[in-house]
Amino acid sequence: MRTTARWAVTLGLTAAAVCGPLTGASVAAPSSLYAPSALVLTTGHGTSAVTATPERAVTLNCAPGASGTHPAAVQACAELRGVAGDFDALAPRTDVWCTKLYDPVVVTVEGVWQGKRVSYERTFGNQCMRDAYGVSVFSF
């Protein structure tokens, strides 16, 4: 009887040691249902990011909600969602007329859009052309 009791206790403890962690185990859940979308946008006068002196920088967070220091974060996030985060797909506005004065302005974007790394640079002929490109993403 002692041997049977010893085997029963040993078997019970082994089962508890092996199966115990499985009973309370849960699948690792992500901290958020949204992929991160956090960008830093900069602008400055010059022909490229290397030669331009940064004049202004803003942050833009689009997931789960629009926030950051961008003055029109809600509109900018909506505009980027509309083009699936493709900055080259942003179209210039047709209701704005800009002069042909060449005073180059460069815009850079660094960060993450829906979980994917983003690095973008574009040079505009002048500040008016930059502000007219898209509705609100580059207007800061």
PyRosetta script that sets phi, psi and omega in degrees:
from pyrosetta import init, pose_from_sequence

init()
pose = pose_from_sequence("MRTTARWAVTLGLTAAAVCGPLTGASVAAPSSLYAPSALVLTTGHGTSAVTATPERAVTLNCAPGASGTHPAAVQACAELRGVAGDFDALAPRTDVWCTKLYDPVVVTVEGVWQGKRVSYERTFGNQCMRDAYGVSVFSF")
pose.set_psi(1, -36.2)
pose.set_omega(1, 178.7)
pose.set_phi(2, -64.6)
pose.set_psi(2, -40.9)
pose.set_omega(2, 179.8)
pose.set_phi(3, -63.6)
pose.set_psi(3, -41.2)
pose.set_omega(3, 179.4)
pose.set_phi(4, -64.7)
pose.set_psi(4, -41.9)
pose.set_omega(4, 179.2)
pose.set_phi(5, -65.7)
pose.set_psi(5, -40.5)
pose.set_omega(5, 179.0)
pose.set_phi(6, -63.1)
pose.set_psi(6, -43.0)
pose.set_omega(6, 178.3)
pose.set_phi(7, -65.9)
pose.set_psi(7, -38.7)
pose.set_omega(7, 179.8)
pose.set_phi(8, -64.5)
pose.set_psi(8, -43.6)
pose.set_omega(8, 178.7)
pose.set_phi(9, -65.9)
pose.set_psi(9, -44.4)
pose.set_omega(9, -180.0)
pose.set_phi(10, -61.7)
pose.set_psi(10, -45.9)
pose.set_omega(10, 179.4)
pose.set_phi(11, -64.5)
pose.set_psi(11, -39.8)
pose.set_omega(11, 178.6)
pose.set_phi(12, -65.1)
pose.set_psi(12, -43.3)
pose.set_omega(12, 178.3)
pose.set_phi(13, -66.9)
pose.set_psi(13, -38.4)
pose.set_omega(13, 177.9)
pose.set_phi(14, -64.4)
pose.set_psi(14, -44.2)
pose.set_omega(14, 178.9)
pose.set_phi(15, -62.6)
pose.set_psi(15, -40.7)
pose.set_omega(15, 179.6)
pose.set_phi(16, -66.6)
pose.set_psi(16, -38.2)
pose.set_omega(16, -179.8)
pose.set_phi(17, -68.7)
pose.set_psi(17, -37.5)
pose.set_omega(17, -177.5)
pose.set_phi(18, -81.8)
pose.set_psi(18, -46.2)
pose.set_omega(18, -173.7)
pose.set_phi(19, -91.9)
pose.set_psi(19, -18.1)
pose.set_omega(19, -177.9)
pose.set_phi(20, -56.1)
pose.set_psi(20, -50.5)
pose.set_omega(20, 179.9)
pose.set_phi(21, -62.7)
pose.set_psi(21, -24.2)
pose.set_omega(21, -178.4)
pose.set_phi(22, -75.6)
pose.set_psi(22, -27.5)
pose.set_omega(22, -176.8)
pose.set_phi(23, -70.6)
pose.set_psi(23, -34.9)
pose.set_omega(23, -179.0)
pose.set_phi(24, -99.9)
pose.set_psi(24, 4.7)
pose.set_omega(24, -177.1)
pose.set_phi(25, -72.1)
pose.set_psi(25, 140.6)
pose.set_omega(25, 174.8)
pose.set_phi(26, -128.8)
pose.set_psi(26, 155.6)
pose.set_omega(26, 178.8)
pose.set_phi(27, -72.5)
pose.set_psi(27, 135.4)
pose.set_omega(27, 179.9)
pose.set_phi(28, -63.7)
pose.set_psi(28, 116.3)
pose.set_omega(28, -179.2)
pose.set_phi(29, -95.0)
pose.set_psi(29, 142.4)
pose.set_omega(29, 177.2)
pose.set_phi(30, -66.0)
pose.set_psi(30, 152.6)
pose.set_omega(30, -179.7)
pose.set_phi(31, -71.2)
pose.set_psi(31, -17.7)
pose.set_omega(31, 179.1)
pose.set_phi(32, -146.8)
pose.set_psi(32, 149.8)
pose.set_omega(32, 178.1)
pose.set_phi(33, -83.0)
pose.set_psi(33, -5.2)
pose.set_omega(33, -176.4)
pose.set_phi(34, -110.0)
pose.set_psi(34, 139.6)
pose.set_omega(34, 173.5)
pose.set_phi(35, -71.0)
pose.set_psi(35, 145.1)
pose.set_omega(35, -177.1)
pose.set_phi(36, -65.1)
pose.set_psi(36, 140.9)
pose.set_omega(36, 174.8)
pose.set_phi(37, -137.5)
pose.set_psi(37, 92.0)
pose.set_omega(37, -178.7)
pose.set_phi(38, -133.0)
pose.set_psi(38, 123.3)
pose.set_omega(38, -174.9)
pose.set_phi(39, -127.7)
pose.set_psi(39, 151.2)
pose.set_omega(39, 170.3)
pose.set_phi(40, -118.2)
pose.set_psi(40, 120.0)
pose.set_omega(40, 180.0)
pose.set_phi(41, -108.7)
pose.set_psi(41, 133.3)
pose.set_omega(41, 177.9)
pose.set_phi(42, -127.2)
pose.set_psi(42, 156.6)
pose.set_omega(42, 175.9)
pose.set_phi(43, -142.4)
pose.set_psi(43, 151.7)
pose.set_omega(43, 178.4)
pose.set_phi(44, -169.7)
pose.set_psi(44, 163.3)
pose.set_omega(44, 178.6)
pose.set_phi(45, -84.7)
pose.set_psi(45, 132.6)
pose.set_omega(45, -179.9)
pose.set_phi(46, 151.5)
pose.set_psi(46, 173.5)
pose.set_omega(46, -176.8)
pose.set_phi(47, -92.1)
pose.set_psi(47, -16.1)
pose.set_omega(47, 177.2)
pose.set_phi(48, -153.2)
pose.set_psi(48, 166.6)
pose.set_omega(48, -179.6)
pose.set_phi(49, -65.0)
pose.set_psi(49, -26.9)
pose.set_omega(49, -179.3)
pose.set_phi(50, -70.4)
pose.set_psi(50, -40.3)
pose.set_omega(50, -176.0)
pose.set_phi(51, -94.1)
pose.set_psi(51, -17.8)
pose.set_omega(51, -176.6)
pose.set_phi(52, -78.4)
pose.set_psi(52, 146.1)
pose.set_omega(52, 173.1)
pose.set_phi(53, -93.1)
pose.set_psi(53, 118.6)
pose.set_omega(53, -179.8)
pose.set_phi(54, -60.1)
pose.set_psi(54, 130.4)
pose.set_omega(54, -179.7)
pose.set_phi(55, -107.5)
pose.set_psi(55, -29.6)
pose.set_omega(55, -178.4)
pose.set_phi(56, -153.4)
pose.set_psi(56, 144.8)
pose.set_omega(56, 175.5)
pose.set_phi(57, -137.4)
pose.set_psi(57, 139.7)
pose.set_omega(57, 177.4)
pose.set_phi(58, -134.4)
pose.set_psi(58, 158.4)
pose.set_omega(58, 174.4)
pose.set_phi(59, -107.8)
pose.set_psi(59, 149.6)
pose.set_omega(59, 178.9)
pose.set_phi(60, -140.8)
pose.set_psi(60, 114.2)
pose.set_omega(60, 176.3)
pose.set_phi(61, -111.2)
pose.set_psi(61, 127.5)
pose.set_omega(61, -174.9)
pose.set_phi(62, -116.3)
pose.set_psi(62, -2.0)
pose.set_omega(62, -179.8)
pose.set_phi(63, -136.8)
pose.set_psi(63, 131.2)
pose.set_omega(63, 3.0)
pose.set_phi(64, -80.5)
pose.set_psi(64, -20.4)
pose.set_omega(64, 177.3)
pose.set_phi(65, -131.6)
pose.set_psi(65, 165.7)
pose.set_omega(65, -178.8)
pose.set_phi(66, -78.5)
pose.set_psi(66, 131.8)
pose.set_omega(66, 177.4)
pose.set_phi(67, -160.0)
pose.set_psi(67, -177.8)
pose.set_omega(67, 179.6)
pose.set_phi(68, 118.1)
pose.set_psi(68, -173.9)
pose.set_omega(68, -178.9)
pose.set_phi(69, -91.2)
pose.set_psi(69, -0.8)
pose.set_omega(69, 176.5)
pose.set_phi(70, -62.2)
pose.set_psi(70, 132.2)
pose.set_omega(70, -176.2)
pose.set_phi(71, -66.1)
pose.set_psi(71, -21.9)
pose.set_omega(71, 178.5)
pose.set_phi(72, -130.4)
pose.set_psi(72, 59.3)
pose.set_omega(72, -173.6)
pose.set_phi(73, -61.1)
pose.set_psi(73, -43.0)
pose.set_omega(73, -177.7)
pose.set_phi(74, -62.9)
pose.set_psi(74, -46.8)
pose.set_omega(74, -179.6)
pose.set_phi(75, -67.4)
pose.set_psi(75, -40.6)
pose.set_omega(75, -179.7)
pose.set_phi(76, -64.0)
pose.set_psi(76, -42.2)
pose.set_omega(76, 178.5)
pose.set_phi(77, -65.4)
pose.set_psi(77, -40.7)
pose.set_omega(77, 178.2)
pose.set_phi(78, -63.4)
pose.set_psi(78, -40.5)
pose.set_omega(78, 179.3)
pose.set_phi(79, -65.2)
pose.set_psi(79, -42.0)
pose.set_omega(79, 179.0)
pose.set_phi(80, -68.3)
pose.set_psi(80, -36.7)
pose.set_omega(80, 175.9)
pose.set_phi(81, -63.6)
pose.set_psi(81, -35.4)
pose.set_omega(81, -179.8)
pose.set_phi(82, -64.7)
pose.set_psi(82, -25.5)
pose.set_omega(82, 179.0)
pose.set_phi(83, -112.8)
pose.set_psi(83, 16.1)
pose.set_omega(83, 178.2)
pose.set_phi(84, 56.3)
pose.set_psi(84, 35.7)
pose.set_omega(84, 176.8)
pose.set_phi(85, 75.4)
pose.set_psi(85, 9.9)
pose.set_omega(85, -179.9)
pose.set_phi(86, -89.2)
pose.set_psi(86, 102.8)
pose.set_omega(86, -177.0)
pose.set_phi(87, -64.7)
pose.set_psi(87, -28.5)
pose.set_omega(87, 177.8)
pose.set_phi(88, -70.3)
pose.set_psi(88, -19.8)
pose.set_omega(88, -179.5)
pose.set_phi(89, -83.2)
pose.set_psi(89, -9.9)
pose.set_omega(89, 176.2)
pose.set_phi(90, -66.5)
pose.set_psi(90, 131.8)
pose.set_omega(90, -175.9)
pose.set_phi(91, -103.8)
pose.set_psi(91, 148.7)
pose.set_omega(91, 176.6)
pose.set_phi(92, -70.7)
pose.set_psi(92, 148.0)
pose.set_omega(92, 177.8)
pose.set_phi(93, -71.5)
pose.set_psi(93, 145.5)
pose.set_omega(93, -178.4)
pose.set_phi(94, -94.5)
pose.set_psi(94, -8.9)
pose.set_omega(94, -177.6)
pose.set_phi(95, -96.2)
pose.set_psi(95, 10.2)
pose.set_omega(95, -178.8)
pose.set_phi(96, -118.6)
pose.set_psi(96, 133.3)
pose.set_omega(96, 176.8)
pose.set_phi(97, -113.0)
pose.set_psi(97, 124.5)
pose.set_omega(97, -179.3)
pose.set_phi(98, -114.7)
pose.set_psi(98, 151.9)
pose.set_omega(98, 176.7)
pose.set_phi(99, -72.4)
pose.set_psi(99, 165.6)
pose.set_omega(99, 178.9)
pose.set_phi(100, -92.3)
pose.set_psi(100, 9.3)
pose.set_omega(100, 178.2)
pose.set_phi(101, -59.1)
pose.set_psi(101, 124.8)
pose.set_omega(101, -177.8)
pose.set_phi(102, -91.6)
pose.set_psi(102, 107.6)
pose.set_omega(102, 176.7)
pose.set_phi(103, -141.3)
pose.set_psi(103, 78.7)
pose.set_omega(103, -167.6)
pose.set_phi(104, -56.4)
pose.set_psi(104, 139.0)
pose.set_omega(104, 177.6)
pose.set_phi(105, -126.8)
pose.set_psi(105, 128.7)
pose.set_omega(105, -179.9)
pose.set_phi(106, -109.4)
pose.set_psi(106, 140.9)
pose.set_omega(106, 177.2)
pose.set_phi(107, -120.3)
pose.set_psi(107, 135.4)
pose.set_omega(107, 174.6)
pose.set_phi(108, -124.3)
pose.set_psi(108, 149.8)
pose.set_omega(108, 176.7)
pose.set_phi(109, -133.2)
pose.set_psi(109, 126.2)
pose.set_omega(109, 176.8)
pose.set_phi(110, -131.0)
pose.set_psi(110, 142.3)
pose.set_omega(110, 175.6)
pose.set_phi(111, 147.8)
pose.set_psi(111, -144.8)
pose.set_omega(111, -175.9)
pose.set_phi(112, -132.5)
pose.set_psi(112, 132.1)
pose.set_omega(112, 174.3)
pose.set_phi(113, -121.5)
pose.set_psi(113, 116.5)
pose.set_omega(113, -178.9)
pose.set_phi(114, 48.0)
pose.set_psi(114, 46.2)
pose.set_omega(114, 175.2)
pose.set_phi(115, 84.2)
pose.set_psi(115, -1.9)
pose.set_omega(115, -179.4)
pose.set_phi(116, -112.1)
pose.set_psi(116, 138.9)
pose.set_omega(116, -179.8)
pose.set_phi(117, -63.9)
pose.set_psi(117, 136.9)
pose.set_omega(117, -179.2)
pose.set_phi(118, -125.4)
pose.set_psi(118, 133.6)
pose.set_omega(118, 172.7)
pose.set_phi(119, -143.1)
pose.set_psi(119, 113.1)
pose.set_omega(119, -173.1)
pose.set_phi(120, -136.3)
pose.set_psi(120, 141.9)
pose.set_omega(120, 176.5)
pose.set_phi(121, -142.8)
pose.set_psi(121, 136.5)
pose.set_omega(121, 177.6)
pose.set_phi(122, -147.4)
pose.set_psi(122, 138.5)
pose.set_omega(122, 177.8)
pose.set_phi(123, -107.7)
pose.set_psi(123, 129.7)
pose.set_omega(123, 178.4)
pose.set_phi(124, -108.0)
pose.set_psi(124, 155.5)
pose.set_omega(124, -178.3)
pose.set_phi(125, -62.9)
pose.set_psi(125, -35.1)
pose.set_omega(125, 176.8)
pose.set_phi(126, -161.5)
pose.set_psi(126, 178.6)
pose.set_omega(126, -175.5)
pose.set_phi(127, -66.7)
pose.set_psi(127, -34.3)
pose.set_omega(127, 177.9)
pose.set_phi(128, -61.9)
pose.set_psi(128, -43.1)
pose.set_omega(128, 178.8)
pose.set_phi(129, -64.6)
pose.set_psi(129, -37.1)
pose.set_omega(129, 177.0)
pose.set_phi(130, -63.4)
pose.set_psi(130, -46.8)
pose.set_omega(130, -178.2)
pose.set_phi(131, -67.4)
pose.set_psi(131, -26.8)
pose.set_omega(131, -179.6)
pose.set_phi(132, -83.7)
pose.set_psi(132, -10.9)
pose.set_omega(132, -177.7)
pose.set_phi(133, -82.0)
pose.set_psi(133, 113.6)
pose.set_omega(133, -173.2)
pose.set_phi(134, 75.0)
pose.set_psi(134, -176.1)
pose.set_omega(134, -178.7)
pose.set_phi(135, -93.6)
pose.set_psi(135, -47.2)
pose.set_omega(135, -173.4)
pose.set_phi(136, -144.6)
pose.set_psi(136, -8.5)
pose.set_omega(136, -174.7)
pose.set_phi(137, -59.9)
pose.set_psi(137, -47.2)
pose.set_omega(137, -176.6)
pose.set_phi(138, -96.4)
pose.set_psi(138, 6.2)
pose.set_omega(138, 179.6)
pose.set_phi(139, -91.7)
pose.set_psi(139, 84.4)
pose.set_omega(139, 176.9)
pose.set_phi(140, -144.1)
pose.dump_pdb("model.pdb")
